[in-house]
Amino acid sequence: MRLIIYLSLLTPALLAQMTIQEYTPKSTLVVPEHPRSRAKFPFIDVHGHQNTMMAPDKLDALVKDMDGLNLQVMVNLSGGFGPKFRDGIRNMKAVHGKRFAVFCNLDLTNLDDPNYSMRAAQTLEEDIKAGCQGVKFFKQFGMNTRDGKGVRIPVTDPRFEASFRVIAKYKLMVLIHTADPKPFWDPVDKFNEKYQELTEIPSRRKDAAKDGSWEQLMDEAYTLFKRHRDINFAHAHLGWLGGDLAKLGRLFDEMPNLHCDIAAVIYEFGRQPKFARQFCTKYQDRLLMGKDTWNVGEFNTYFRVLESGDEYFEYYRKRHAFWRMYGLELPDEVLKKIYYKNVLRLVPSIDGKAFPK
């Protein structure tokens, strides 16, 4: 009898010591499953990051992995600028030229230089003439860019205008990452949806006083998009509005030059399949396939969410999404637009011969 009482007291004590990271229940639900290891149609990954100077054998291996996924073209957003960009694009295009589109990045060094605006714009134009197929702005742009006194420089700062005029002149697409998920600015407590991520990686916590508030950073980005309506902008990661698709839809309606990739946020579609399917159908011309971190084994979740009607399957990274996924079962024409048609329209320098009409 004493042993039973002891065990009854011990079990709650052990459970109380379990962390959220350790809690990984195995589902007992049995439902039809249709895993996808290869996309239904050839696709363009508009959000890739690769070392542009990788050795030829590594490039060969990368292309082989792409073939297995039905990934026809990868957009490498990590091109750099100046000599680094030019050396890198020559390397990536040497053997597998049609399999990669290489974007360059804006020179953000020495922003206090009185000649910065002219220097950055000139370097950008030289990179475009060397083969740059689009421009990527990382999240540091506008959030971590500082002048010599440590004051944050927003994306709307006049010293960047000359570069945006160059982008408009050559009709290049801009893929821009603004801020981070909004919960990174919220208190790290039991109500924060990103609690696990912020406790595992505390450096991702943001400070509005230092980094600018989430709302401020977003408003500055929207001001930039509206100021340059002659430039097509792709807001990375659904502009961190995957959890508020109605608001994202209103922004699409307001800004015809705005598009979004779905990189690293497929978990947002996967938890609201009915509304997400309606959203993807309505805004099928504005969405772009992208993955971000390169991991061959993680693409299957994207394919399964977009293509299948499966229910209650796991996402691949718990700190991003502790909930289960549901498939949208998108129509073929919507899939084709997300997978490749929209990017071919926005980045016409990509060879479209390998894709179905």
SEGU-358098 format. One record per atom (N, C-alpha, C): residue in three letters; x, y, z. Coordinates in pm, whole numbers, padded with zeros to 5 digits, always signed. Layout:
alaXYZ
...
//
This chain:
met+00083-00121+00000
met+00000+00000+00000
met+00087+00126+00000
arg+00192+00122+00086
arg+00281+00238+00090
arg+00350+00260-00045
leu+00385+00149-00114
leu+00450+00158-00245
leu+00359+00225-00347
ile+00232+00192-00345
ile+00134+00252-00438
ile+00123+00402-00414
ile+00116+00438-00285
ile+00106+00582-00253
ile+00232+00655-00299
tyr+00348+00591-00276
tyr+00475+00652-00316
tyr+00482+00674-00468
leu+00441+00571-00543
leu+00443+00583-00690
leu+00345+00687-00740
ser+00231+00697-00676
ser+00131+00796-00718
ser+00181+00938-00697
leu+00266+00955-00597
leu+00325+01088-00573
leu+00445+01112-00664
leu+00517+01004-00696
leu+00638+01017-00777
leu+00608+01055-00921
thr+00504+00996-00982
thr+00473+01021-01123
thr+00448+01168-01152
pro+00362+01240-01077
pro+00345+01384-01102
pro+00476+01461-01087
ala+00560+01418-00992
ala+00688+01488-00973
ala+00776+01474-01096
leu+00779+01352-01154
leu+00858+01332-01275
leu+00803+01411-01391
leu+00672+01412-01403
leu+00610+01487-01512
leu+00639+01636-01500
ala+00643+01685-01376
ala+00667+01828-01355
ala+00806+01868-01402
gln+00898+01771-01408
gln+01034+01801-01451
gln+01050+01796-01603
met+00949+01750-01675
met+00958+01742-01820
met+00951+01882-01882
thr+01041+01910-01974
thr+01039+02039-02042
thr+00955+02031-02170
ile+00923+02147-02223
ile+00846+02150-02348
ile+00927+02090-02463
gln+01060+02102-02455
gln+01145+02042-02558
gln+01138+01889-02553
glu+01124+01834-02432
glu+01122+01689-02416
glu+00986+01628-02451
tyr+00881+01709-02443
tyr+00748+01655-02468
tyr+00726+01637-02618
thr+00733+01514-02664
thr+00716+01483-02807
thr+00623+01362-02820
pro+00494+01381-02798
pro+00400+01268-02801
pro+00389+01209-02941
lys+00373+01078-02946
lys+00352+01010-03072
lys+00202+00997-03097
ser+00160+01042-03212
ser+00017+01039-03243
ser-00034+00896-03259
thr-00152+00875-03206
thr-00218+00744-03222
thr-00320+00749-03335
leu-00332+00863-03401
leu-00429+00878-03509
leu-00384+00799-03633
val-00476+00722-03688
val-00448+00647-03810
val-00535+00703-03922
val-00472+00767-04019
val-00543+00827-04132
val-00464+00797-04259
pro-00527+00808-04375
pro-00453+00786-04501
pro-00335+00882-04512
glu-00224+00834-04563
glu-00103+00915-04577
glu-00052+00909-04720
his-00012+01024-04771
his+00040+01032-04907
his+00168+01118-04908
pro+00276+01068-04850
pro+00402+01144-04844
pro+00451+01181-04984
arg+00519+01291-04993
arg+00574+01338-05120
arg+00724+01358-05104
ser+00804+01291-05184
ser+00948+01314-05183
ser+00993+01394-05305
arg+00901+01417-05398
arg+00932+01487-05524
arg+00811+01571-05562
ala+00836+01693-05604
ala+00727+01783-05641
ala+00652+01732-05764
lys+00523+01758-05768
lys+00440+01714-05880
lys+00483+01778-06010
phe+00529+01903-06004
phe+00577+01976-06122
phe+00718+02026-06094
pro+00797+02048-06199
pro+00928+02111-06176
pro+00908+02247-06112
phe+00997+02283-06020
phe+00974+02409-05949
phe+01102+02490-05939
ile+01083+02616-05905
ile+01192+02709-05880
ile+01192+02741-05730
asp+01305+02719-05666
asp+01320+02758-05526
asp+01374+02901-05526
val+01286+02995-05497
val+01322+03136-05508
val+01400+03185-05386
his+01417+03097-05286
his+01482+03141-05162
his+01588+03039-05120
gly+01699+03037-05194
gly+01810+02949-05162
gly+01932+03026-05117
his+02014+02960-05038
his+02140+03019-04993
his+02251+02916-05010
gln+02345+02944-05099
gln+02456+02853-05124
gln+02586+02933-05137
asn+02694+02866-05107
asn+02826+02925-05126
asn+02855+02933-05276
thr+02863+03053-05329
thr+02881+03068-05474
thr+03017+03017-05521
met+03111+02998-05429
met+03245+02952-05468
met+03266+02804-05434
met+03158+02727-05420
met+03173+02586-05389
met+03246+02514-05503
ala+03316+02408-05467
ala+03396+02330-05563
ala+03306+02262-05665
pro+03358+02233-05785
pro+03277+02171-05890
pro+03208+02042-05848
asp+03275+01957-05769
asp+03212+01832-05728
asp+03096+01857-05633
lys+03105+01962-05550
lys+02994+01998-05461
lys+02877+02052-05542
leu+02905+02128-05645
leu+02799+02177-05733
leu+02730+02061-05804
asp+02808+01966-05850
asp+02750+01848-05916
asp+02657+01774-05820
ala+02702+01757-05695
ala+02621+01686-05596
ala+02494+01764-05564
leu+02504+01897-05559
leu+02387+01981-05533
leu+02284+01965-05645
val+02330+01968-05768
val+02238+01953-05882
val+02173+01815-05882
lys+02247+01713-05843
lys+02190+01578-05834
lys+02078+01574-05730
asp+02099+01639-05616
asp+01994+01647-05514
asp+01873+01725-05567
met+01898+01832-05640
met+01790+01911-05699
met+01708+01826-05795
asp+01775+01744-05875
asp+01705+01657-05970
asp+01609+01563-05897
gly+01652+01511-05784
gly+01569+01419-05709
gly+01442+01484-05656
leu+01447+01614-05631
leu+01332+01688-05579
leu+01241+01743-05689
asn+01289+01737-05813
asn+01226+01805-05927
asn+01245+01957-05917
leu+01353+01996-05853
leu+01391+02136-05839
leu+01473+02176-05962
gln+01411+02248-06052
gln+01474+02279-06180
gln+01571+02396-06171
val+01534+02500-06094
val+01619+02618-06081
val+01620+02664-05935
met+01739+02684-05883
met+01753+02742-05750
met+01798+02886-05763
val+01730+02976-05694
val+01773+03115-05687
val+01865+03128-05566
asn+01990+03159-05592
asn+02087+03177-05483
asn+02087+03325-05444
leu+02038+03352-05325
leu+02024+03489-05279
leu+02151+03544-05215
ser+02252+03460-05200
ser+02374+03498-05127
ser+02488+03528-05223
gly+02461+03611-05321
gly+02562+03640-05422
gly+02670+03737-05379
gly+02638+03824-05281
gly+02733+03926-05242
gly+02733+04042-05340
phe+02839+04119-05339
phe+02850+04235-05430
phe+02996+04253-05471
gly+03012+04328-05578
gly+03148+04358-05624
gly+03222+04234-05672
pro+03354+04228-05652
pro+03433+04114-05701
pro+03382+03980-05649
lys+03334+03975-05525
lys+03281+03849-05470
lys+03165+03799-05555
phe+03075+03889-05591
phe+02961+03849-05673
phe+03009+03800-05809
arg+03097+03873-05872
arg+03138+03840-06008
arg+03215+03708-06015
asp+03299+03684-05915
asp+03369+03555-05912
asp+03270+03442-05886
gly+03175+03467-05797
gly+03078+03363-05760
gly+02985+03325-05873
ile+02936+03423-05947
ile+02842+03391-06055
ile+02914+03318-06168
arg+03039+03352-06191
arg+03115+03278-06294
arg+03130+03132-06252
asn+03154+03110-06124
asn+03172+02973-06076
asn+03042+02893-06085
met+02931+02952-06042
met+02805+02878-06040
met+02749+02854-06180
lys+02779+02944-06271
lys+02724+02932-06406
lys+02815+02853-06501
ala+02936+02820-06456
ala+03034+02760-06546
ala+02986+02629-06607
val+02926+02541-06527
val+02884+02410-06575
val+02732+02396-06574
his+02669+02448-06469
his+02524+02430-06451
his+02452+02565-06463
gly+02486+02639-06566
gly+02438+02776-06579
gly+02288+02794-06571
lys+02212+02703-06631
lys+02067+02719-06636
lys+01998+02672-06508
arg+02072+02608-06419
arg+02011+02554-06298
arg+02014+02653-06181
phe+02084+02763-06199
phe+02095+02860-06090
phe+02069+03002-06142
ala+01993+03077-06065
ala+01983+03221-06084
ala+02050+03285-05964
val+02138+03380-05987
val+02216+03438-05877
val+02177+03583-05857
phe+02133+03613-05735
phe+02098+03750-05698
phe+02221+03813-05630
cys+02236+03942-05648
cys+02342+04015-05579
cys+02282+04086-05457
asn+02369+04140-05376
asn+02329+04211-05254
asn+02386+04352-05256
leu+02319+04444-05191
leu+02363+04583-05189
leu+02480+04600-05093
asp+02576+04680-05134
asp+02689+04716-05048
asp+02637+04807-04937
leu+02645+04761-04813
leu+02599+04840-04698
leu+02715+04881-04608
thr+02834+04887-04663
thr+02952+04925-04584
thr+02972+05076-04586
asn+03027+05127-04477
asn+03066+05268-04466
asn+02953+05362-04509
leu+02839+05348-04441
leu+02720+05425-04478
leu+02735+05575-04450
asp+02833+05613-04370
asp+02855+05756-04341
asp+02936+05826-04450
asp+02991+05749-04541
asp+03070+05807-04650
asp+02980+05899-04733
pro+03018+06026-04752
pro+02936+06119-04831
pro+02908+06067-04973
asn+02997+05981-05024
asn+02980+05926-05158
asn+02915+05788-05158
tyr+02862+05747-05040
tyr+02807+05612-05031
tyr+02700+05586-05136
ser+02605+05676-05148
ser+02491+05655-05238
ser+02537+05628-05381
met+02630+05709-05430
met+02680+05693-05566
met+02762+05565-05576
arg+02845+05538-05476
arg+02931+05419-05479
arg+02849+05291-05481
ala+02748+05281-05394
ala+02666+05161-05387
ala+02588+05139-05516
ala+02533+05248-05571
ala+02455+05237-05695
ala+02544+05195-05811
gln+02666+05247-05814
gln+02759+05212-05922
gln+02799+05065-05913
thr+02829+05019-05792
thr+02865+04878-05775
thr+02749+04788-05816
leu+02628+04826-05777
leu+02510+04748-05812
leu+02493+04740-05963
glu+02510+04851-06031
glu+02495+04850-06177
glu+02601+04763-06243
glu+02722+04767-06191
glu+02828+04682-06245
glu+02796+04534-06223
asp+02737+04503-06107
asp+02699+04364-06079
asp+02587+04319-06173
ile+02495+04407-06202
ile+02385+04373-06293
ile+02441+04344-06432
lys+02533+04426-06476
lys+02594+04405-06607
lys+02676+04276-06611
ala+02720+04231-06492
ala+02798+04106-06483
ala+02707+03983-06472
gly+02574+04006-06468
gly+02484+03891-06470
gly+02387+03879-06354
cys+02388+03975-06262
cys+02294+03971-06149
cys+02150+03964-06200
gln+02071+03868-06147
gln+01935+03845-06198
gln+01826+03897-06105
gly+01866+03955-05995
gly+01773+04012-05897
gly+01854+04058-05778
val+01787+04125-05684
val+01857+04180-05568
val+01792+04129-05440
lys+01876+04079-05348
lys+01826+04032-05219
lys+01873+04126-05109
phe+01778+04166-05022
phe+01809+04243-04903
phe+01783+04154-04782
phe+01885+04135-04701
phe+01872+04054-04581
phe+01805+04133-04470
lys+01765+04064-04364
lys+01688+04130-04259
lys+01768+04238-04185
gln+01902+04234-04196
gln+01982+04339-04135
gln+01950+04475-04194
phe+01909+04475-04321
phe+01876+04599-04390
phe+01754+04662-04323
gly+01774+04777-04262
gly+01664+04846-04196
gly+01652+04814-04048
met+01702+04699-04005
met+01693+04664-03863
met+01828+04678-03793
asn+01933+04635-03860
asn+02066+04640-03799
asn+02162+04735-03870
thr+02118+04799-03978
thr+02204+04898-04043
thr+02215+05022-03953
arg+02336+05064-03925
arg+02362+05175-03833
arg+02458+05276-03894
asp+02443+05399-03853
asp+02543+05498-03892
asp+02656+05495-03790
gly+02753+05585-03805
gly+02869+05585-03717
gly+02836+05612-03572
lys+02720+05671-03546
lys+02678+05700-03408
lys+02592+05588-03349
gly+02571+05483-03429
gly+02491+05372-03380
gly+02342+05388-03400
val+02301+05489-03476
val+02159+05514-03501
val+02110+05423-03614
arg+01997+05358-03591
arg+01941+05268-03693
arg+01903+05345-03818
ile+01938+05289-03934
ile+01906+05352-04063
ile+01793+05272-04128
pro+01675+05331-04147
pro+01561+05257-04203
pro+01577+05234-04353
val+01497+05143-04406
val+01503+05110-04549
val+01461+05227-04636
thr+01392+05324-04577
thr+01344+05440-04652
thr+01446+05554-04656
asp+01565+05533-04601
asp+01665+05638-04595
asp+01703+05684-04737
pro+01716+05814-04759
pro+01745+05868-04893
pro+01873+05815-04955
arg+01969+05773-04873
arg+02096+05729-04932
arg+02083+05598-05011
phe+01969+05528-04999
phe+01948+05406-05075
phe+01871+05429-05206
glu+01823+05551-05224
glu+01735+05578-05338
glu+01804+05559-05473
ala+01929+05596-05483
ala+02000+05581-05611
ala+02007+05434-05652
ser+02025+05346-05554
ser+02031+05203-05585
ser+01896+05150-05630
phe+01789+05197-05568
phe+01656+05152-05611
phe+01622+05204-05751
arg+01675+05320-05786
arg+01655+05369-05923
arg+01727+05279-06023
val+01843+05228-05986
val+01915+05134-06073
val+01834+05005-06089
ile+01779+04956-05979
ile+01699+04834-05984
ile+01579+04853-06076
ala+01513+04968-06065
ala+01398+04996-06151
ala+01440+05007-06297
lys+01554+05067-06321
lys+01604+05085-06457
lys+01619+04951-06528
tyr+01670+04850-06456
tyr+01695+04720-06517
tyr+01581+04621-06493
lys+01473+04670-06432
lys+01352+04590-06412
lys+01380+04459-06338
leu+01460+04468-06233
leu+01492+04351-06153
leu+01395+04334-06037
met+01371+04210-05999
met+01290+04183-05881
met+01376+04198-05756
val+01314+04245-05650
val+01379+04253-05519
val+01314+04153-05426
leu+01395+04068-05364
leu+01346+03980-05257
leu+01402+04036-05127
ile+01312+04075-05038
ile+01353+04146-04917
ile+01297+04079-04793
his+01383+04063-04695
his+01346+04005-04566
his+01336+04120-04466
thr+01218+04137-04408
thr+01196+04242-04309
thr+01170+04180-04173
ala+01242+04227-04073
ala+01219+04190-03933
ala+01228+04038-03912
asp+01149+03988-03819
asp+01142+03848-03781
asp+00999+03823-03733
pro+00964+03699-03694
pro+00827+03677-03644
pro+00793+03772-03529
lys+00672+03823-03530
lys+00632+03922-03429
lys+00651+03875-03285
pro+00627+03747-03254
pro+00648+03704-03115
pro+00790+03724-03063
phe+00888+03746-03151
phe+01024+03771-03106
phe+01034+03903-03029
trp+00935+03989-03047
trp+00932+04117-02975
trp+00843+04109-02849
asp+00770+04001-02834
asp+00674+03989-02724
asp+00741+03929-02601
pro+00678+03944-02484
pro+00734+03881-02364
pro+00751+03730-02383
val+00862+03678-02333
val+00889+03534-02344
val+00824+03466-02223
asp+00698+03432-02240
asp+00622+03371-02131
asp+00534+03259-02185
lys+00446+03208-02103
lys+00364+03093-02141
lys+00265+03124-02253
phe+00246+03250-02283
phe+00153+03289-02389
phe+00221+03307-02524
asn+00353+03306-02527
asn+00427+03333-02650
asn+00435+03207-02735
glu+00383+03214-02858
glu+00379+03099-02947
glu+00519+03052-02987
lys+00617+03140-02977
lys+00754+03107-03012
lys+00840+03084-02886
tyr+00777+03047-02777
tyr+00849+03028-02650
tyr+00964+02930-02665
gln+00938+02815-02727
gln+01043+02714-02739
gln+01161+02766-02819
glu+01134+02833-02931
glu+01242+02886-03014
glu+01324+02990-02939
leu+01256+03076-02864
leu+01325+03183-02794
leu+01402+03133-02673
thr+01361+03022-02614
thr+01438+02964-02504
thr+01554+02881-02556
glu+01538+02820-02673
glu+01648+02745-02732
glu+01754+02838-02791
ile+01707+02950-02852
ile+01799+03045-02916
ile+01766+03185-02865
pro+01808+03219-02743
pro+01772+03347-02682
pro+01814+03469-02764
ser+01917+03455-02847
ser+01966+03568-02926
ser+01863+03617-03027
arg+01760+03537-03053
arg+01656+03580-03147
arg+01556+03678-03086
arg+01562+03696-02955
arg+01475+03792-02889
arg+01509+03933-02938
lys+01408+04013-02968
lys+01429+04148-03020
lys+01393+04254-02917
asp+01457+04369-02931
asp+01436+04483-02843
asp+01390+04600-02927
ala+01267+04644-02905
ala+01212+04752-02986
ala+01295+04879-02977
ala+01353+04904-02860
ala+01431+05027-02843
ala+01557+05024-02928
lys+01613+04906-02949
lys+01736+04895-03027
lys+01709+04861-03173
asp+01619+04766-03196
asp+01596+04714-03331
asp+01482+04783-03404
gly+01406+04866-03333
gly+01281+04919-03388
gly+01170+04820-03357
ser+01049+04867-03341
ser+00938+04776-03314
ser+00903+04699-03441
trp+00836+04585-03425
trp+00793+04506-03540
trp+00704+04589-03632
glu+00612+04662-03572
glu+00519+04743-03652
glu+00594+04852-03728
gln+00692+04914-03664
gln+00768+05020-03729
gln+00847+04966-03848
leu+00912+04853-03830
leu+00991+04794-03939
leu+00902+04758-04057
met+00784+04702-04027
met+00692+04665-04134
met+00639+04789-04206
asp+00601+04890-04131
asp+00549+05012-04193
asp+00654+05076-04284
glu+00780+05072-04242
glu+00887+05127-04326
glu+00901+05048-04455
ala+00888+04916-04445
ala+00896+04833-04566
ala+00780+04865-04660
tyr+00659+04878-04606
tyr+00543+04907-04691
tyr+00558+05045-04757
thr+00616+05139-04686
thr+00642+05272-04744
thr+00738+05259-04862
leu+00840+05174-04846
leu+00936+05152-04955
leu+00867+05090-05075
phe+00782+04990-05053
phe+00713+04923-05164
phe+00623+05021-05240
lys+00555+05107-05166
lys+00464+05203-05230
lys+00541+05314-05302
arg+00656+05348-05249
arg+00737+05452-05312
arg+00790+05406-05447
his+00819+05276-05457
his+00878+05222-05580
his+00782+05122-05643
arg+00671+05172-05691
arg+00570+05085-05751
arg+00615+05028-05886
asp+00727+05080-05938
asp+00781+05027-06063
asp+00878+04911-06038
ile+00889+04867-05913
ile+00974+04753-05878
ile+00886+04643-05818
asn+00905+04521-05862
asn+00836+04407-05802
asn+00912+04361-05679
phe+00845+04367-05565
phe+00904+04322-05439
phe+00845+04188-05400
ala+00931+04097-05357
ala+00887+03972-05296
ala+00926+03977-05149
his+00825+03981-05063
his+00850+03986-04920
his+00875+03844-04871
ala+00991+03820-04814
ala+01027+03685-04769
ala+00937+03638-04656
his+00916+03507-04648
his+00848+03443-04536
his+00704+03493-04517
leu+00634+03514-04630
leu+00497+03567-04627
leu+00490+03700-04551
gly+00604+03771-04549
gly+00606+03899-04478
gly+00571+03884-04331
trp+00593+03762-04276
trp+00557+03729-04137
trp+00410+03752-04108
leu+00327+03736-04211
leu+00183+03749-04194
leu+00110+03620-04228
gly+00182+03508-04222
gly+00117+03379-04248
gly+00009+03346-04148
gly+00017+03407-04031
gly-00086+03387-03931
gly-00199+03488-03938
asp-00194+03577-04036
asp-00300+03676-04057
asp-00314+03698-04208
leu-00360+03595-04276
leu-00368+03599-04422
leu-00466+03704-04472
ala-00566+03737-04392
ala-00661+03841-04434
ala-00588+03975-04447
lys-00500+04005-04352
lys-00423+04130-04360
lys-00328+04126-04479
leu-00263+04011-04500
leu-00173+04000-04615
leu-00251+04019-04745
gly-00371+03968-04752
gly-00454+03987-04870
gly-00486+04134-04894
arg-00513+04206-04786
arg-00541+04350-04802
arg-00417+04423-04854
leu-00299+04381-04810
leu-00176+04443-04859
leu-00154+04410-05006
phe-00184+04287-05046
phe-00177+04250-05188
phe-00270+04339-05270
asp-00390+04363-05219
asp-00488+04446-05291
asp-00438+04590-05303
glu-00370+04635-05199
glu-00324+04774-05193
glu-00199+04796-05277
met-00115+04692-05289
met+00014+04707-05358
met+00027+04600-05466
pro-00004+04634-05590
pro+00005+04535-05699
pro+00146+04484-05724
asn+00248+04555-05676
asn+00387+04514-05697
asn+00440+04426-05584
leu+00352+04386-05492
leu+00394+04305-05378
leu+00366+04157-05403
his+00466+04074-05374
his+00455+03929-05379
his+00517+03874-05252
cys+00500+03746-05227
cys+00559+03684-05108
cys+00609+03544-05140
asp+00721+03508-05079
asp+00759+03367-05085
asp+00710+03297-04959
ile+00710+03164-04963
ile+00658+03085-04852
ile+00772+03017-04775
ala+00894+03067-04793
ala+01011+03004-04732
ala+01002+03003-04580
ala+01027+02887-04523
ala+01036+02868-04377
ala+00906+02898-04302
val+00794+02910-04375
val+00665+02937-04308
val+00553+02849-04362
ile+00587+02736-04423
ile+00481+02648-04473
ile+00394+02599-04358
tyr+00447+02603-04236
tyr+00369+02562-04119
tyr+00248+02652-04096
glu+00252+02775-04149
glu+00137+02864-04134
glu+00021+02817-04222
phe+00050+02781-04346
phe-00054+02725-04432
phe-00105+02593-04375
gly-00014+02514-04320
gly-00048+02380-04277
gly-00141+02371-04158
arg-00159+02481-04084
arg-00250+02477-03969
arg-00385+02541-03999
gln-00403+02593-04119
gln-00530+02656-04157
gln-00563+02618-04302
pro-00579+02490-04330
pro-00585+02444-04470
pro-00701+02501-04550
lys-00816+02520-04488
lys-00931+02569-04564
lys-00910+02714-04605
phe-00876+02798-04508
phe-00857+02940-04540
phe-00734+02959-04628
ala-00628+02883-04600
ala-00506+02895-04681
ala-00532+02855-04826
arg-00615+02753-04847
arg-00648+02711-04983
arg-00723+02823-05056
gln-00817+02885-04987
gln-00890+02998-05046
gln-00794+03112-05078
phe-00703+03140-04984
phe-00607+03248-05002
phe-00515+03221-05120
cys-00461+03099-05128
cys-00369+03065-05237
cys-00440+03069-05373
thr-00565+03034-05374
thr-00641+03037-05499
thr-00667+03181-05542
lys-00707+03264-05446
lys-00736+03404-05478
lys-00610+03481-05520
tyr-00500+03455-05449
tyr-00376+03530-05474
tyr-00269+03442-05538
gln-00313+03356-05627
gln-00223+03260-05689
gln-00113+03325-05773
asp-00134+03450-05815
asp-00033+03521-05894
asp+00071+03591-05808
arg+00058+03582-05676
arg+00144+03662-05589
arg+00234+03578-05498
leu+00224+03447-05508
leu+00295+03358-05417
leu+00407+03282-05488
leu+00519+03263-05419
leu+00638+03204-05479
leu+00690+03091-05390
met+00725+02980-05452
met+00783+02868-05379
met+00924+02903-05335
gly+00954+02876-05208
gly+01088+02897-05155
gly+01105+02813-05030
lys+01229+02777-04998
lys+01254+02690-04883
lys+01343+02755-04778
asp+01445+02831-04816
asp+01545+02890-04727
asp+01652+02787-04692
thr+01662+02742-04570
thr+01769+02651-04529
thr+01770+02525-04616
trp+01887+02491-04670
trp+01896+02377-04761
trp+01900+02247-04683
asn+01797+02167-04699
asn+01791+02033-04641
asn+01697+01951-04727
val+01753+01857-04802
val+01673+01780-04898
val+01554+01713-04830
gly+01573+01662-04709
gly+01469+01588-04641
gly+01353+01670-04590
glu+01363+01803-04598
glu+01257+01888-04546
glu+01161+01937-04654
phe+01200+01924-04781
phe+01112+01969-04889
phe+00983+01891-04895
asn+00986+01765-04850
asn+00865+01682-04861
asn+00748+01743-04787
thr+00774+01815-04677
thr+00664+01878-04603
thr+00597+01986-04688
tyr+00676+02061-04764
tyr+00620+02163-04853
tyr+00532+02097-04959
phe+00584+01994-05022
phe+00507+01925-05127
phe+00377+01868-05068
arg+00387+01810-04951
arg+00271+01745-04892
arg+00164+01845-04850
val+00205+01958-04794
val+00109+02062-04756
val+00042+02121-04880
leu+00119+02150-04983
leu+00064+02216-05101
leu-00017+02120-05190
glu+00027+01996-05202
glu-00030+01905-05302
glu-00133+01808-05248
ser-00115+01759-05126
ser-00199+01649-05076
ser-00318+01700-04995
gly-00406+01607-04964
gly-00516+01636-04872
gly-00495+01566-04739
asp-00371+01533-04708
asp-00341+01459-04585
asp-00373+01541-04461
glu-00395+01468-04352
glu-00433+01531-04226
glu-00334+01498-04115
tyr-00310+01594-04031
tyr-00244+01575-03902
tyr-00108+01505-03915
phe-00018+01566-03993
phe+00117+01510-04005
phe+00218+01610-03950
glu+00333+01559-03912
glu+00432+01639-03840
glu+00503+01741-03928
tyr+00535+01853-03868
tyr+00629+01949-03926
tyr+00769+01906-03883
tyr+00871+01949-03955
tyr+01005+01895-03933
tyr+01088+01968-03827
arg+01040+02079-03774
arg+01119+02151-03674
arg+01025+02204-03566
lys+01027+02138-03451
lys+00929+02165-03347
lys+00934+02309-03296
arg+01054+02367-03288
arg+01062+02502-03232
arg+00993+02605-03322
his+00974+02571-03450
his+00901+02659-03540
his+00751+02633-03533
ala+00713+02507-03520
ala+00570+02471-03520
ala+00551+02343-03441
phe+00488+02354-03325
phe+00461+02236-03243
phe+00329+02170-03283
trp+00256+02234-03375
trp+00128+02181-03420
trp+00147+02092-03543
arg+00042+02019-03579
arg+00047+01929-03694
arg-00001+02000-03820
met+00033+01938-03934
met+00002+01995-04065
met-00120+01928-04128
tyr-00186+02006-04216
tyr-00295+01955-04299
tyr-00271+02003-04442
gly-00300+01917-04539
gly-00275+01950-04678
gly-00381+02040-04739
leu-00338+02124-04833
leu-00429+02217-04900
leu-00489+02156-05026
glu-00422+02058-05084
glu-00468+01994-05207
glu-00502+02098-05314
leu-00401+02180-05346
leu-00421+02290-05440
leu-00442+02239-05583
pro-00524+02310-05661
pro-00542+02273-05803
pro-00410+02285-05879
asp-00397+02209-05985
asp-00273+02206-06062
asp-00231+02344-06110
glu-00325+02423-06159
glu-00289+02554-06213
glu-00235+02646-06104
val-00290+02637-05984
val-00239+02716-05872
val-00099+02668-05835
leu-00081+02538-05831
leu+00051+02482-05802
leu+00155+02530-05902
lys+00121+02526-06029
lys+00215+02567-06133
lys+00258+02713-06115
lys+00163+02797-06078
lys+00197+02938-06058
lys+00290+02956-05939
ile+00260+02888-05829
ile+00344+02899-05711
ile+00480+02835-05735
tyr+00482+02721-05803
tyr+00605+02647-05825
tyr+00700+02713-05925
tyr+00645+02774-06030
tyr+00739+02827-06130
tyr+00686+02943-06215
lys+00558+02947-06246
lys+00511+03048-06342
lys+00531+03191-06290
asn+00505+03215-06164
asn+00518+03350-06110
asn+00664+03396-06111
val+00755+03307-06076
val+00897+03346-06076
val+00946+03369-06218
leu+00902+03289-06313
leu+00944+03311-06452
leu+00899+03448-06502
arg+00784+03492-06455
arg+00734+03625-06494
arg+00816+03735-06427
leu+00853+03715-06302
leu+00924+03818-06226
leu+01074+03820-06254
val+01129+03704-06291
val+01272+03694-06322
val+01284+03634-06463
pro+01257+03712-06566
pro+01253+03659-06703
pro+01387+03609-06754
ser+01495+03639-06684
ser+01626+03588-06728
ser+01641+03440-06700
ile+01550+03379-06622
ile+01553+03235-06600
ile+01496+03168-06725
asp+01565+03066-06774
asp+01523+02993-06892
asp+01398+02910-06858
gly+01288+02938-06928
gly+01163+02870-06899
gly+01137+02744-06981
lys+01232+02704-07063
lys+01210+02591-07154
lys+01188+02459-07079
ala+01242+02448-06958
ala+01232+02321-06886
ala+01100+02305-06812
phe+01010+02403-06823
phe+00887+02400-06746
phe+00765+02381-06838
pro+00663+02310-06788
pro+00541+02295-06868
pro+00473+02430-06891
lys+00397+02439-06998
lys+00323+02562-07026
lys+00207+02578-06929
//
